[in-house]
Amino acid sequence: MKICVCSDSHGNPEGLARMISSEKPDAILYLGDGMRDWQRVTVPEGVFFAAVAGNCDLLYDGPPFLETPFRVVELLGRRFYLCHGHQEQVKLGFDGIRKAVERNGCDIGLYGHTHMADANVLDGRLYLNPGALRDRENRYAVLWAEEGELKYTFKMVAW
């Protein structure tokens, strides 16, 4: 299973569409700040899609909308904590997201908000920010399992 993780598209639906077209993922996890962009992008049939709203999505009420600021999904035999990161105060460090991931019994914490691609393993849990799908680099992450081990890479949208 191939999972695309993206965030912070901020008005770049073309970047989302190009990511989907080039990766052909089995699942897409969107971490907020650009929910309106999904009104102009088609998620292929059969692709699992989960999203959370970011701080710039507060007034958005169209599909796909999730009223809670976080979501837990199970994929690849692991529990993923999805959040935008503003409520976990990720710009100030990992304390907020670490507590949220632990409180929800998750193995992996996915967040956006900082627009900087980053991955850290803390206390045996992966914390990953795919970067922003809007900024100059148009970054996202791809996750998959290989021989039971979770792997990931950061990529840029091909223009």
N, C-alpha and C positions, 0 to 999 in steps of 0.2 A: 504494500500500500504506500502510495506517495501522497504526502500531505504538504500543501502550500500554506505557509503562514505569512500573512501580510497585514499591514497597518498603515494608517496615516496617508491615505491616497489623496485627501483634500482636493477633490475636483479633477482627478486623473482617471476617469473610467477606462480610457484607452490603455493605460498601463496595466490595469486589472485584466482587461480582455487579452492583452498580449501575453501576460503571465499564464493565463488559463490555456491559451492556444499553444504556447510553446511547451508547457509542462504536462498538459493533459493529466491533471491530478485526480486522485480518488477522493480527496477531501480538501476543503478550503476552510481555514480558520482565519477570520478577519477580526482585528483587534481595535477597530474603531477609528473615528475621525475621517469620515468620508462615506457614511452610510448612504447618502443620496447617490453616490456613484454607482451603487448596485442597482439602481432603477434603470440604468443604461447598459448594464452588463448582464448577459445571460449565463447563469450557472448551468453547465450541461446536465442533462437528465442522468440520474444515478450518482452524481457527485454529492457527497455529504458536505453540507455547508452550515457553519456555526459562526455567529457574530456577536460582538458586544459593542455597545455604543461608547464613544469617547466623549471627552469634554466639549468638543466642537459639534457633537451630535445631539446636544441636550434638547433642542427644539424640534428635532426631526421626529416625525411620527408615521412615516411610510414604511413599507416592507423593505428588507427584513429588519424588524425592530425588536430589540430585547430590552425590556424595562429594567432589568437588574444590571448593575454595573460589572458583573462577572458571570461566568458560566463554567461549569465543569462538564467535560466530555470525556468519554472513554474510547480510545483508539489504540491500535497496536498493543493491546493488553496493558495500557497505562492510563492513568488519570491525568488529564490536562486541565490546568486552571487557566482560563482565558480572562484577561482584563485589559483595559486600555492602559491603566497604570497611574492615572491622575489621582484616583482615590487612595491608592497604595503609596503615593508620594515617591514614585520611582526616581524622580529627578534628585531626590535627597539621599538615595541609597536603597539597599535591599531589605531593610528591616520590615517595612510594610508588606511587601509581596511575600517575603519568607513566612511571615505569620499567617497570611491568608492561605498560602499553599499548604502549610502544615495543618491549619484549622480545617481545611476541606479535604484532607487526606489525599492530596495529589502528589504525583511523581515529578511533574513538570509545570513550571510557571511560564506562561507566555504573556508578554506585555509589549506595548508600544509607547507612545507619548513623547519619548526623548528624541525620536527621529534618528537614532544611532544604532546600527546593528551591533549586537553584543550577545555573548553567550558565556555563562559562568556555571560551574557546578559547585554548589554549596550544600553541605550535609548530605551528599549523595543525590541531590535533586538538580535537574537542569533548569536554569532560568535563561530564557531566550527572548531577545528583542529582534524582530526581523529587519528593523530600520524602517524608513519611510518610502512608500511607493510613489512619492510625489517629488521629492527633492532630486537634485542633479543626478544622483546615482540610481534612483528608482529601485531600491533594494527590497528583497523579500527572502524568505528562507524556505528550504525544502527539507522535510524530515521523512525518514523511512527506517525500517528495522532490517538489520542484516545479521543473520545468525543469532537472533534474539537481542542484539544490542541496538540501541537507538542511535542513528546517525543523522547528521544535519550538515547542510552547507548553505552559505549565503550566495545569492545570485542577484544579477541586475537584469532589468527588462531590456530585451534586445530591441533597438529601434532601427 
